[in-house]
Structure formats: structure tokens, C-alpha cells
Amino acid sequence: MDVGTALSWAADRFPLRRAIGGPRPLTYREWDARTNRLARALAGLGVRAGDRVALLMGGGEPMASLHLALQKLAATSVPLSVRFGRDELAYCLADADIRLLVTDESTTPTVPDDATPHAAAGITRTAAAEPDGPLPTRPADTDVSVLLYTSGTTGRPKGVPRTHHAEHSAAVAHVIQARYGPGETTLGVMPLFHTMGLRNLIGTIIVGGTWVPQARFDADETIELIDRDRISSLYLVPTIFWSLLRAAPGGKVRSVRRLAYAGAPMTPALTEELVAAMRPEVFVNHVGSTEVYTFTVCPDVAAKPGCAGRAGVFANVRLISPDRSATPDDVVAPGEQGQIVVSLDSPEAFHGYWHRPDADARAIRDGWYLTGDLAIADEDGDLWVTGRADDMINSGGENVYPDEIEAALVRCPSVAEVVVVGLPDDRWGQAVTAFVVPAAGIPPQQAVDELCRFARRSTGLPGLKQPKQVIAVPAIPKSAVGKILRRALTEGDHPRLASSGGPVPA
């Protein structure tokens, strides 16, 4: 099944059902017709089957419709992050060898000087005069649907080509794992240059649901959309859930029945807040990546906060030795920490990076994808992610992982966010360092001092895991989808508001 046909078949089943929500709604019949006309307008600009078209747009329905129109042309959509700088954009445009670059008013100023953008608004105006009706082309399941570029937080972005079969299979898995029902109403705020945004979009189409677009997250606007459109399902990163809890009046999120999160760990404290405030019927933790959409799923986060669960419906996972030379057969003993590896036989999987044999050599081994995620299996067989191999802190010759420390420190009432990294230290090699955002109304130095006391007296953390330094910052650097950019902290790319200036005081 290709992605464009999934929309057309939904329109055949539910022609008058609302497909797009928000202030400018569309029925499935109207959305199918719009994407057919957009496909013809793109063809008029020279786009043919197999061509790659870059979408550098703020999001929302215009970007979703262009993405689907490209599917119907059997062309490849290349949605690019609006957070990329000019150098990263120039690299991606050249690497993908694009036929066309489409921008909107919010992104045109960021386009590299040697690129020629086409305005999305102009393409839409041209499309209005094009005829409706099925396109003469239809992609094969093995054709590339989308080329997604990773954020590049550890180097230049990597292109991840994903076939129509992989995209549709991942969306079906998402429907099953997040327990979408027929006609589900979902919030479309996760960026369409990210796997979470695409999965939510395509999954909603598969169940004949309503996708409510929001080009950029704004907590107050999100609450209004939930209330007005009776949104029933939220699939977000933890940072957005955190913001919603602090902005939402109690009665305005009652329509939400299903919660799912991915992209970053969620602390037990935030989990407890969400359960108390929203009382969801379904609460899912999804662990995966751009390369292989699903690794594991925990179907009941309320019962097991922080648990990563077991392999998804189309996944096969193992825990192997974290050693760089380990093979997929080097499975760790029960109760031992290991790296999660995922079989590339999954229909949700990619089969190698775009023009990056060096990246393939590091991430693919004997038909398995090395995720870089470290985990331990409990007595029930459920996995608990303990951190990223790249995030490990070696302090005094011992390995320390940030997740456990962050989950303990974030309970301090004087801080809103905590991120733990290892900074170079003459004595320890790497010193456990906590970067904190003060809670509202708390002066930075007070937040630092109170977290220091809290860490020693109230967390139960052993000395090895106690922060050697606490630094207050105005905000934690994050990617466009809310992933913490630890590299920006370790490289000193941040303003300091206050600091403990040394070891945690007694």
C-alpha cells in the first residue's frame, strides 16, 4: 500500500467525514481532490516520478497536503527541519539532489543563497485551476516515499530513505500500539519533518479520523483546539505535555482519552501529573527512531512509569553487549544492561542511510540496527531504557547514566527542568553536572542552592551520582521536536544564570 492511495481509499470510504479539523476544515473528498490538484501543479513545475522535492515549511495543512500530493506523483518528499541553519540546509539540498524546493513565508528568509525556492502559496493558487481525478502514476511499495534528515546533533545530518511499504507499515503499527479507534481525532502539532508527525498524520488517515493541524506549538492555542475539536488522542514529546499541564484549565482537556509519548524519556513525576490531570484510558510509551519506527512499546505507562515495554507488533529486539565490537549474537544475561538492537526484517525499517556507507557501517550489523539505546530487562521481560551509550558519563572510572539522576532531581520544587551531563574534570575525568531551569518565581541562585540541598538530603542518590556542580540556565536547548541537545551544554553553548561553583554543599 502506498501513502497516496491510503488517502484516496479513505475518501472513498468516508467522503463527507471531516479529515482536517481546525478553523479551515476539509472533508476527505475535499482533501483528496486538493492533493490531486496539487500533484498536477507540481507536475507542471517539472516534478516526475522518482524526483525529490524539499519541503521547508512551518507545517500545518499546506505542508501535509503537499507531502501527500508528492506521494500521488510517485515522487519523494524531503521535509526539512525549520531549525536547520543555512549550512545544514545547503548540505541537505545538495545531498538529496532535489528537483524543487518549496517554502512558505516563515522559511523563505532562511534559504541558502544558491537555492531557488518556490512559494507554497503560489503552487496552491496554480492547483486551484487544475482538474481533480486520480493521477496516472502510482508508486510501488518499494519506491521511496520520504527522505527524512536526522537532526545532526552529533555531526552532519543523515538522510533516512523510507519506502511506501515502511511508511504504511509504521502507521498501521502506530494505530495498533496507540490504540486509535475509527474516526479518532488527533492533534497534528508534531513536525512533519519528524517521524512522529508523519506517523500521526498517516495513522489518522488510515482510521478515517480527523487530523487537527497546528503549525507551531502554543499551549493556549492547543488547549482551544482540544476543546473546540474534541481531540481524543495526543501523541507528543514530554516537553509539550509538561507545558500543557501548566497551561490547561482542568475542564478543557476532558475529550482526551488516549495519550502517547516518544522522542525522549518521561520522568515518573510528569507521568503522575498527567494521570492525575487527564485520567487517560490509554497511556503509551513508544520507543523508536527515524530508521526503524518502533523498537518497543509500553502499553500502560500509568502502571509502570518510565518503562519501555516490549517489542512492537512488527519488531524483533535483543539486548546485546554495549561493547562497540559486539555482534547481534552477543546477547547479555538476564538482568544485565545491554544495547537495544532491532531486526531490519521489520516492515517498518529502513535499509541504509542515503549516500552514507560510513553511517551504515556504524549502525547496521548482520541485518540488525544498533540503536545506541541502553536498557535492562525486568523480571516480567519489560525493558527499561537506562540512557544513550553516547550520554554515558564516566566519573571516577564508573559509568553513570543521566536518566536516573534527572528523574530524582526534577522532583525538587525549585526547578522546572533538569538535564545531567558529564563535563571534563581533572579529578573525576567527567564530573556529573546538573543544568537546571529555575521554577517560576524562583531566583536562579536560590534554585541552584535548593537543588544542591535536595540532591543530598532527599533523593537517595549515592555519592557517585550526586552532581558535582549545578548550573542554572534560562532554557534547556532542544531540537524542533523537543529532544534535548546535550551537546550544546557540554560544549558551553549556553548562558549561565547562576552556579554552585563547586561540589554540592552539605
N, C-alpha and C positions, 0 to 999 in steps of 0.2 A: 504494500500500500504506500503510495506517495502522499506527501502532505497536502498538496493542492487538491487532490481527489477527495481527501478526508473532508475538506470544507464543502466541496460540491455535493458529496453524498449527504452531509448533514443538512444542506439546503434542500435536497430532495425529500428528506425525512420530515424536516420541520421548517418549511418555507416561511411561515409567519411568526415563528418563535423569535424572541429578541436574542440576537447574537452579540451585539455590542450594547453595553449599558452606558450610564453617564449622561451628560447633558445633550449629546448628539447620538441617540440610539440608532441601530440598524437591525433589521430582521436578517435572518440567514439568507433569504432570497436577495435582499439588497446588498449584503456583504459579498455574496458570491458574484453578483453582477459587477460590483465595484472592482473586485480583484481581477475579473476577466477584462474589464476595460483598461485597468492599469497595466495588465500584461501586454495588451495591444499597444498602449502608448510607449511602453518600454521597448517593444519590438520595433516601433517606429524610430527609436533612437539608436537602433542597431544591435540591440541585445538579442543573442541567439542561444539556442540550447548549448549548455556547457560553459557559457561565459560566466565570469564572476563580476558581480555588481556590489560595490561597497555602499552600505547604508550608515552614514554618520548623522544620526538624528537623535532628538531628545526623547523619542519614544511615543507611546500612545497609539491610537488607531491608525494614523497615517503611516507610521513605520510598520505596524503589524500588517496592514493591507499591502504595502509594497513587498514585504517579505513573502507573503502568500502569493502575490502576483508572480514573483520570480520562480516560485515552485511550479506554477502552472506553465511557465515558459521552459521548464527543464533547465533553467539557469541556476547558478549557485549564489545564494545570498551571503554577503560578507558583512554582518553587522559589527561596527567598531565602537569601542568604548569612548564615551564622551570625556572620559578622564585622561585619555592618552594625550601626551604632549605632541608638538609638531614633529619631533624627530621620530617618535613611535608611530605616528600616523603615516609619515613618509615611508618608514620601513614596511609597514603592513600593506600599504597601497602597492609598493613595488614588489613585495614578496608574493602577493596574491595575483599580480599581473591583471589588474581589474580592467574591465571594458568600460565601466561607468562608475562615477562617484555621485551619490545623491546626498544632499544636505538639506537642512532647514534653517530658519532664521537664527536659531540658537547656536548652530555649529559652523555656519559658513565662515565666520571670522577666524576659526582655528585651523582652516585648511592650509596645508603646506603650499608655498608659493608656486611650485611647479605643477600643481594639480588643478584640473578644471572641473569644478562642481556643477551639477545640475540641480536646480531647486525642486524640492519635492512638490511645492505648491504649483509650479509650472507643469510638472508631469500630471498632477491631478486635474488641472484645467484641461489639458490635452485629452486626458482619458474620458472626460465628460462627453466628448463628441464621438468616442469610439463605440462600436456596436458591442452588445452583450453576446453571450453564447460561448460554448466550450471552445477551448484552444485546440488547434490541430496537433499540438505536441503534448506528449505525456512522458514524464521521466520514468526510467526503470528504477526498480528498488535499489539497485547498486549505484545509481548516479548520486553525486554529492549534492545534498540539499543545502548544507550550510557549512561555511568555513568560519569557525569561531577562533578568535585570538585570545590566549590567556593574558592575564594582566601584566605579566612581565616584571613582577616584584623581585625576582631573582635573576634578571637578565633580560635580553630582548624577548618580545612576545613570541609565543609559539603558536603556529596555526594548527587547528584541530579540524580536519575534514570529517564530516559526518554524513552518512548516506541517508536516503529517504527511509530505508528499512530501519536503520538505527534510530532515527528521529521518531518514527511512528512507534517503534517498539518501546522506546523510552517513555513516550507519552502514555501508552497503554499501561506500562508498569506504574507510572505515576498515578493514573486513575485508580488502579487496584490498591496501591500502597497508601495513598492519601484518602482512599475510600470515597471518591467522588460519586455522587448519585446522579441519575438522569436529571438534566436541567440545572445542574449545580451553578450557582452564581459566585464567581471568583473575582478577586481584586488583581488587576493587571498592572502592578507597580514595579515588580522586579524587572530590571532592564532586559530588553530583547537581544542585547549582545552577550547575555549570560544564559547558561543552560537552564537555570531556574525559571527565568522569564519565558523562554521558549516552551519549556515543559508545561507550564501552567496554561499558556495560550493554546497549544495543540491539544492538551488533555481536555480543556473545556470544550473545544470544538467536537472532540470525539463523543462526549456525552450529551451533545446538543445543549450546552449550557450558555450562560451569559458571561462574557468577559468584560469587566468594567475597567476601562483604561485609566491610568494615572501616570502622566509622563514623568513627573518627579514627585518623590515622596514629600508630603506635607501633612503632618499629623492631624491638623484640624480639618483639612480637606478630606483626608482618608476617612475620618470619623463621619463626615457628612455623606460621603459615598456609601459607606457601610449602612448608614441609617436610611438613606433615600432609596438605594437599590436593593436593600435587604440582602446584602452579601452574606453568603453562608459558609464560605471557605477562605481561609487566609494561608498562603504559603509564602513565608517571609524569612529574612535573616533575623537573628536575635536582636540586633541593634534596633530594628524597626519595631519589633514587638515591645522593646523597652520604652521607646518613645511613645508608642500608642498608649501604654498603660499610664503614662504620666500626663497624657492629654485628654483621655477619654472620660467623659461623664458616664456614670455607671449604666444608664439605660440605653445608650446609643450603640452598643455592640451586641445587643441581645440576639440578633439574627444569626450571628456567627456560631456555627455548630462544630466546624472542623478546623483544627489548627495543625500546621506542619511547618517545620523549620529545617534549614540546611545552611551550608556555607560557612558555618562557624559553630563552636560549642556554645551551649546554653547553660548558664550556671543553675544549680538547684534552686537558688534564691529566686531567680527570674521565673523558673518553671512554677514554683509555688505561687508566685504572684499571679501568673496567667491563669492557673487553675482556679484560684480564688475569685478572680475578677470575671472570667468568661465562662467558667464551668463547661468546657467543651465536651462534646460526646466523643470526639476523636482527637487525639493529640499524638502526632507522629514526629519522630526524629529521622531525617533522611541523610545518610552519609554517602557521598558520591563525588563525581568530578565531571569536568567537561569531556574528558576522554572516555570514561565509562560512567553513564549517568548514575547507576545505582551500585553501591557496594553493599551496604547493609541498611536495614530499616528496623527501628524500634516502634512497634505499633501502639505502645501505651507509655508515653513519657511521664504521665502523672504517677503511675505505679513505680517506674524506675527512672527518676530524673537523671539525665546525663547519659543514659545507656544508649549504645549504638545498635543494639539488637543483633539480628542475624541477616544472612544473605537475602537480598531481594528476590522477587519472583523469577527474574531472568538472570540471576547472578550465582557464581560459584566462587567462594573466597577461602583463603587459607591465611594462617599466621605463620610466617617464616622468620628465620633469624634476621635481626636487623643489620647484620654484617653486610657491607657493600658487595662482597663476593658471593653471597648466598644465592642458591638456586631455589626455584619453586618447590623442590622436594625437601628442602631443609626446614621442615615443619617443627615448630617449637613444642616442648612438652606442655601438658595441661597446666594452666596457672602461670606460665611464663609469658613475658612480654615479647611480642613479635611484630613484624611489619605486615600490614594487610596487603595481600596480593589478590588480584581479581582475574579470572579467566577471560581471555579475549574471545572465547567462543560465545560469550553473551551477545544476543542480538542488539543490545544497547551500546556495544563497544565500537570505538574507532579502530583503525588498523595501522596506525602510524601517523606521525606528525607530517605536516606539509613542508617538504624540502628540508627536513632536519634529521638526517640519519644519526647525527650526534646525540640528539634528544632521544631518538628511538633506542639507541644503544644503552642509554642510562635507564630508560623507563620500561622497556619491554624485554622479557627474558623467557624463552621457551614457551611462547604463547600465553604468557601471563603479564599483566600490567602491575608494576611496582608502584603502589600509591604514595609511599612516603609517610603514611599514617601508622602510628604505633598503637597497639591495643593489647588488652588482656581479656581472655575469656573467663567468665564466672562459672559457678557450678551448674548453672542452667544452660550453658552453652552460648549465652549472650556476650557480645563484645562490648568492651568499654575502651573508647579511644583515650589514650594517655598523652597524646601530643603528636607533633610532627617530628620526624627524625631531624629535620633542619632546625627545629626550635629548641632542641635539647641543649641544656646548659651543663657544662662540665665544671663543677665547682669543687675545688679541693680534691680532684680525682674521682668524684662521684657524679653520676648522671642524675640530673634534676629536670623534671618536665614542668612547664609553666601552668598547665591546666589546673592541677590540684591546688597550687598556691593561689591562683586567681580566684577559684571558687571559694576559698576560705577568706581571702582578704576583701572581696566585694561585699561581704556582709557587714562591713564597717559602715555605720550610718553616715559618716562624714565624707564618704566618697561616692561618686556616681558610677565611675568606671575604673577598672584596674587592668593593666597589662604588665606581665612579668617577662623580662628578657635577661640575658646574660651580657654584662659589659666587661671589657678587659680589666683585669685586676692583678697587680703584681703578686699578691699573696695567694689569691684563690684561683688564679687562671681566668675564671669568669665569675663575676660577682652577681648573685641574684639581685636584680634591681626591679623595683615596682614603680611603674609610671601610673599616676592617678589623676583623674579629673575630679576636682572638689565637688561635693554636693551643692545644690543651690543654696546660696546664702552663707556658705562656709568659706572663710578666708583661706587662701592656699596654704599658708604656713600652718594654720590650725589643722587643716585636713591632713597634712603630712605628719604632724606630731601625733594626732589622734590615731592615724593608721599605724604608726610605729608602736604605740602602746597596745592597740588592738591585736596586732600581729603577735606580740609576745605573750599577752595575757589571755586572749580569747579564742585563738584559732587551733591550738594544739599542734601547730606545726613544729617539727623538730628543728634544732638549730641550723642544720644544713639547708633547710628550706626557708628559713627566716630571711626576709630581704635585708641585704647589707646596706642598701640605700633606697630611699623613697624620693621620687621627684614628681612634683605637681606640674601638670601641663594644661593648657586651655582646652585641648581636644586630643583624642587619640586618632592618629592618621589612619584612614580607612580607604579601601577601594570603592568603586562606584556601587558595589553590591554589599558593602558593609564588612568586607574582610579586613582584619587588622593588618596594617603594613608594618610588621615588626622591624623590617629593615630600616625604615625611616627613623625609628627610635634608636636602634643600635648604631646608626651612622651619625647620630646627633642632629638630624634634620627636624628640630622642634624647638620652640621657645620654652624656657623654664620659668615657672611662676614662683616656685619655692623648692627647697631641697632639704633632706635630713642632714646632708653634708657628711655622712659617715655611717657607721654601724647603727643598727636600731638601738635606741636608748633603753635602759632598764625601766 
